[in-house]
Amino acid sequence: MQLSPLHWYSTSTHRLLPGERSGSEVTPSPPDGGVFLCRSAPTLNSVKRLRGVTVLELLLAIAILGILVAIAAPMLQPPAASLFANDLRITIQQARHEAIRRNRPVAVVWTMANQSFTTRVNEVSPRLEDACAGPTVLRTRSAATYPRLTVTSNFGDGQGIVWLPNGQARRCDGAALGSVSTQISDGRTTRTVTTNMTGMVTIE
């Protein structure tokens, strides 16, 4: 007798004794007093285990993973206030190096309307007082490039730091620069960038 195909897809086996029924058939007696080994029909649970992952389940897992990454990503990035504070410090320090390299006053000017710091130089006039209105823009750092930033500076609108070729700092009107600070906040973190007349720029 040939066994039903269902017998070969089960994960368990049992012995069929002579005369025992397998499904609707009576098992004949094996020769020489032996026994038949027969595989039982598959159950619903065994079929589920063999089924694998469907496309729908895979898409659902990817969607859940994407949501988790979107939630965690902002927490893993540095605060916007820290990023902009670092940018501002680099901008101020580079302006000082430019003044020394060009042997000409270079200014970092604060513009309140667009919350930005612009590095300017006047290629025509070497006068300190003309640096802040210099037509040549070397670089601009704007808070608008970072989300939810609020910037408050000790500089008045259109005012800033003028670096001299000797590395010393002055105000746009030529007055001595004691220490000026700019406070940067993104709602979670606050950083303060402080500059003194000797060229030291710190972040707190």
C-alpha positions as a Markdown table, in Angstrom:
| # | Residue | x | y | z |
|---|---|---|---|---|
| 1 | Met | 0.0 | 0.0 | 0.0 |
| 2 | Gln | 1.3 | 3.5 | -0.8 |
| 3 | Leu | 1.1 | 6.1 | 1.9 |
| 4 | Ser | -0.9 | 9.2 | 1.4 |
| 5 | Pro | 1.3 | 12.3 | 0.5 |
| 6 | Leu | 0.0 | 13.9 | 3.7 |
| 7 | His | 1.8 | 11.3 | 5.6 |
| 8 | Trp | 5.2 | 12.7 | 4.4 |
| 9 | Tyr | 4.6 | 16.4 | 5.3 |
| 10 | Ser | 4.2 | 16.0 | 9.1 |
| 11 | Thr | 6.9 | 16.6 | 11.5 |
| 12 | Ser | 6.0 | 13.7 | 13.8 |
| 13 | Thr | 5.9 | 9.9 | 13.3 |
| 14 | His | 4.1 | 7.1 | 15.0 |
| 15 | Arg | 4.0 | 3.4 | 14.7 |
| 16 | Leu | 1.0 | 1.7 | 13.1 |
| 17 | Leu | 0.3 | -1.7 | 14.5 |
| 18 | Pro | -1.2 | -4.5 | 12.5 |
| 19 | Gly | -4.8 | -3.9 | 11.9 |
| 20 | Glu | -4.7 | -0.2 | 13.0 |
| 21 | Arg | -6.4 | 2.3 | 10.9 |
| 22 | Ser | -4.5 | 5.1 | 9.2 |
| 23 | Gly | -7.1 | 7.6 | 8.1 |
| 24 | Ser | -9.9 | 5.4 | 6.6 |
| 25 | Glu | -7.7 | 2.5 | 5.7 |
| 26 | Val | -6.8 | -0.6 | 7.7 |
| 27 | Thr | -3.1 | -1.2 | 7.9 |
| 28 | Pro | -2.2 | -4.7 | 6.7 |
| 29 | Ser | 0.1 | -6.8 | 8.8 |
| 30 | Pro | 3.8 | -6.3 | 7.9 |
| 31 | Pro | 5.8 | -9.3 | 6.9 |
| 32 | Asp | 8.0 | -11.0 | 9.5 |
| 33 | Gly | 6.2 | -9.4 | 12.4 |
| 34 | Gly | 7.6 | -5.9 | 11.6 |
| 35 | Val | 5.8 | -2.6 | 12.0 |
| 36 | Phe | 5.0 | 0.2 | 9.6 |
| 37 | Leu | 6.2 | 3.8 | 10.3 |
| 38 | Cys | 3.7 | 6.3 | 9.1 |
| 39 | Arg | 3.8 | 10.1 | 9.2 |
| 40 | Ser | 0.6 | 11.8 | 10.5 |
| 41 | Ala | -1.2 | 14.5 | 8.6 |
| 42 | Pro | 0.0 | 18.1 | 9.1 |
| 43 | Thr | -1.7 | 20.3 | 11.6 |
| 44 | Leu | -2.7 | 23.9 | 11.2 |
| 45 | Asn | 0.1 | 25.1 | 13.5 |
| 46 | Ser | 2.8 | 23.1 | 11.5 |
| 47 | Val | 1.6 | 24.7 | 8.3 |
| 48 | Lys | 1.8 | 28.2 | 9.8 |
| 49 | Arg | 5.4 | 27.5 | 10.9 |
| 50 | Leu | 6.4 | 26.5 | 7.4 |
| 51 | Arg | 4.6 | 29.5 | 5.7 |
| 52 | Gly | 7.4 | 32.1 | 6.2 |
| 53 | Val | 7.0 | 35.9 | 6.1 |
| 54 | Thr | 4.5 | 37.6 | 3.8 |
| 55 | Val | 5.2 | 40.8 | 1.9 |
| 56 | Leu | 2.6 | 42.6 | 4.0 |
| 57 | Glu | 4.3 | 41.6 | 7.2 |
| 58 | Leu | 7.7 | 42.7 | 5.8 |
| 59 | Leu | 6.3 | 46.1 | 4.8 |
| 60 | Leu | 4.7 | 46.5 | 8.2 |
| 61 | Ala | 8.0 | 45.8 | 9.9 |
| 62 | Ile | 9.8 | 48.4 | 7.6 |
| 63 | Ala | 7.2 | 51.0 | 8.4 |
| 64 | Ile | 7.5 | 50.5 | 12.2 |
| 65 | Leu | 11.3 | 50.7 | 11.9 |
| 66 | Gly | 11.1 | 53.9 | 9.9 |
| 67 | Ile | 8.8 | 55.5 | 12.5 |
| 68 | Leu | 11.3 | 54.6 | 15.3 |
| 69 | Val | 14.2 | 56.0 | 13.3 |
| 70 | Ala | 12.3 | 59.3 | 12.7 |
| 71 | Ile | 11.6 | 59.6 | 16.4 |
| 72 | Ala | 15.1 | 58.9 | 17.5 |
| 73 | Ala | 17.0 | 60.8 | 14.9 |
| 74 | Pro | 16.5 | 64.3 | 16.4 |
| 75 | Met | 17.6 | 63.0 | 19.8 |
| 76 | Leu | 20.9 | 61.7 | 18.3 |
| 77 | Gln | 21.8 | 65.0 | 16.5 |
| 78 | Pro | 23.7 | 67.8 | 18.4 |
| 79 | Pro | 21.4 | 70.7 | 19.5 |
| 80 | Ala | 21.0 | 73.4 | 16.8 |
| 81 | Ala | 22.2 | 76.0 | 19.3 |
| 82 | Ser | 25.5 | 74.2 | 19.7 |
| 83 | Leu | 25.9 | 73.8 | 15.9 |
| 84 | Phe | 25.3 | 77.5 | 15.3 |
| 85 | Ala | 27.5 | 78.6 | 18.2 |
| 86 | Asn | 30.4 | 76.6 | 16.7 |
| 87 | Asp | 29.7 | 78.1 | 13.3 |
| 88 | Leu | 29.8 | 81.6 | 14.8 |
| 89 | Arg | 33.0 | 81.0 | 16.7 |
| 90 | Ile | 34.7 | 79.7 | 13.5 |
| 91 | Thr | 33.4 | 82.7 | 11.5 |
| 92 | Ile | 34.8 | 85.2 | 14.1 |
| 93 | Gln | 38.2 | 83.4 | 14.2 |
| 94 | Gln | 38.5 | 83.2 | 10.5 |
| 95 | Ala | 37.8 | 86.9 | 10.2 |
| 96 | Arg | 40.7 | 87.6 | 12.5 |
| 97 | His | 43.0 | 85.4 | 10.3 |
| 98 | Glu | 41.7 | 87.2 | 7.2 |
| 99 | Ala | 42.6 | 90.6 | 8.7 |
| 100 | Ile | 46.1 | 89.5 | 9.4 |
| 101 | Arg | 46.6 | 87.8 | 6.0 |
| 102 | Arg | 45.1 | 90.7 | 4.0 |
| 103 | Asn | 46.8 | 93.4 | 6.2 |
| 104 | Arg | 43.4 | 95.1 | 6.2 |
| 105 | Pro | 40.5 | 95.5 | 8.7 |
| 106 | Val | 37.9 | 92.8 | 8.4 |
| 107 | Ala | 34.5 | 93.0 | 10.1 |
| 108 | Val | 31.9 | 90.6 | 11.4 |
| 109 | Val | 28.6 | 92.4 | 11.3 |
| 110 | Trp | 25.4 | 91.5 | 13.0 |
| 111 | Thr | 22.1 | 91.9 | 11.0 |
| 112 | Met | 19.0 | 91.6 | 13.1 |
| 113 | Ala | 16.5 | 91.3 | 10.3 |
| 114 | Asn | 17.7 | 88.0 | 9.1 |
| 115 | Gln | 19.5 | 86.9 | 12.2 |
| 116 | Ser | 22.9 | 86.6 | 10.5 |
| 117 | Phe | 26.6 | 87.4 | 10.9 |
| 118 | Thr | 28.4 | 88.6 | 7.8 |
| 119 | Thr | 32.1 | 88.9 | 7.3 |
| 120 | Arg | 32.9 | 92.0 | 5.3 |
| 121 | Val | 36.0 | 93.8 | 4.0 |
| 122 | Asn | 36.5 | 97.1 | 2.2 |
| 123 | Glu | 39.0 | 96.5 | -0.5 |
| 124 | Val | 39.2 | 100.2 | -1.4 |
| 125 | Ser | 39.5 | 101.9 | 2.0 |
| 126 | Pro | 41.9 | 100.7 | 4.7 |
| 127 | Arg | 40.1 | 102.8 | 7.4 |
| 128 | Leu | 38.8 | 100.9 | 10.3 |
| 129 | Glu | 35.5 | 102.8 | 10.2 |
| 130 | Asp | 34.8 | 101.7 | 6.7 |
| 131 | Ala | 35.2 | 98.0 | 7.3 |
| 132 | Cys | 31.7 | 97.3 | 8.7 |
| 133 | Ala | 30.1 | 98.7 | 5.5 |
| 134 | Gly | 32.6 | 97.0 | 3.2 |
| 135 | Pro | 31.0 | 95.9 | -0.1 |
| 136 | Thr | 33.0 | 92.6 | -0.3 |
| 137 | Val | 31.3 | 89.8 | 1.6 |
| 138 | Leu | 33.5 | 86.9 | 2.5 |
| 139 | Arg | 31.0 | 84.7 | 4.2 |
| 140 | Thr | 27.6 | 84.8 | 6.0 |
| 141 | Arg | 26.3 | 82.6 | 8.8 |
| 142 | Ser | 22.5 | 82.8 | 9.3 |
| 143 | Ala | 20.4 | 81.4 | 12.1 |
| 144 | Ala | 17.7 | 80.8 | 9.5 |
| 145 | Thr | 19.6 | 77.7 | 8.3 |
| 146 | Tyr | 18.9 | 76.0 | 11.7 |
| 147 | Pro | 15.4 | 75.2 | 13.0 |
| 148 | Arg | 13.8 | 77.2 | 15.9 |
| 149 | Leu | 16.9 | 79.3 | 16.7 |
| 150 | Thr | 16.7 | 82.6 | 18.6 |
| 151 | Val | 19.8 | 84.8 | 18.6 |
| 152 | Thr | 20.4 | 87.8 | 20.9 |
| 153 | Ser | 23.6 | 89.8 | 20.5 |
| 154 | Asn | 25.2 | 92.6 | 22.4 |
| 155 | Phe | 25.9 | 94.2 | 19.0 |
| 156 | Gly | 23.4 | 96.8 | 17.7 |
| 157 | Asp | 21.9 | 96.1 | 14.3 |
| 158 | Gly | 24.6 | 96.7 | 11.6 |
| 159 | Gln | 27.3 | 96.7 | 14.2 |
| 160 | Gly | 30.0 | 94.1 | 15.0 |
| 161 | Ile | 33.6 | 93.3 | 15.5 |
| 162 | Val | 36.4 | 94.8 | 13.4 |
| 163 | Trp | 39.7 | 92.8 | 13.4 |
| 164 | Leu | 42.8 | 94.8 | 12.8 |
| 165 | Pro | 45.9 | 93.5 | 10.9 |
| 166 | Asn | 47.7 | 93.2 | 14.3 |
| 167 | Gly | 45.0 | 90.7 | 15.6 |
| 168 | Gln | 43.3 | 93.2 | 17.9 |
| 169 | Ala | 39.6 | 93.8 | 17.9 |
| 170 | Arg | 37.6 | 97.1 | 17.8 |
| 171 | Arg | 34.0 | 98.1 | 17.4 |
| 172 | Cys | 32.7 | 99.4 | 14.1 |
| 173 | Asp | 33.0 | 103.0 | 15.3 |
| 174 | Gly | 36.7 | 102.4 | 16.3 |
| 175 | Ala | 36.0 | 102.2 | 20.0 |
| 176 | Ala | 37.9 | 99.6 | 22.1 |
| 177 | Leu | 36.2 | 96.2 | 22.4 |
| 178 | Gly | 36.1 | 94.9 | 25.9 |
| 179 | Ser | 34.0 | 91.7 | 25.7 |
| 180 | Val | 30.9 | 91.0 | 23.7 |
| 181 | Ser | 28.6 | 88.0 | 23.8 |
| 182 | Thr | 25.9 | 86.5 | 21.6 |
| 183 | Gln | 23.3 | 84.2 | 23.2 |
| 184 | Ile | 21.9 | 81.4 | 21.0 |
| 185 | Ser | 18.9 | 79.2 | 22.0 |
| 186 | Asp | 16.9 | 76.5 | 20.2 |
| 187 | Gly | 14.3 | 76.0 | 23.0 |
| 188 | Arg | 16.2 | 73.0 | 24.5 |
| 189 | Thr | 19.7 | 74.3 | 24.7 |
| 190 | Thr | 21.3 | 77.7 | 25.2 |
| 191 | Arg | 24.9 | 78.6 | 24.2 |
| 192 | Thr | 26.7 | 81.9 | 24.7 |
| 193 | Val | 29.6 | 82.9 | 22.4 |
| 194 | Thr | 31.9 | 85.5 | 24.0 |
| 195 | Thr | 34.7 | 87.4 | 22.2 |
| 196 | Asn | 37.3 | 89.7 | 23.8 |
| 197 | Met | 39.6 | 92.2 | 22.3 |
| 198 | Thr | 42.6 | 89.8 | 22.2 |
| 199 | Gly | 40.9 | 87.4 | 19.8 |
| 200 | Met | 39.8 | 84.7 | 22.3 |
| 201 | Val | 36.4 | 83.3 | 21.4 |
| 202 | Thr | 34.7 | 80.9 | 23.9 |
| 203 | Ile | 31.4 | 79.0 | 24.0 |
| 204 | Glu | 29.6 | 78.4 | 27.3 |
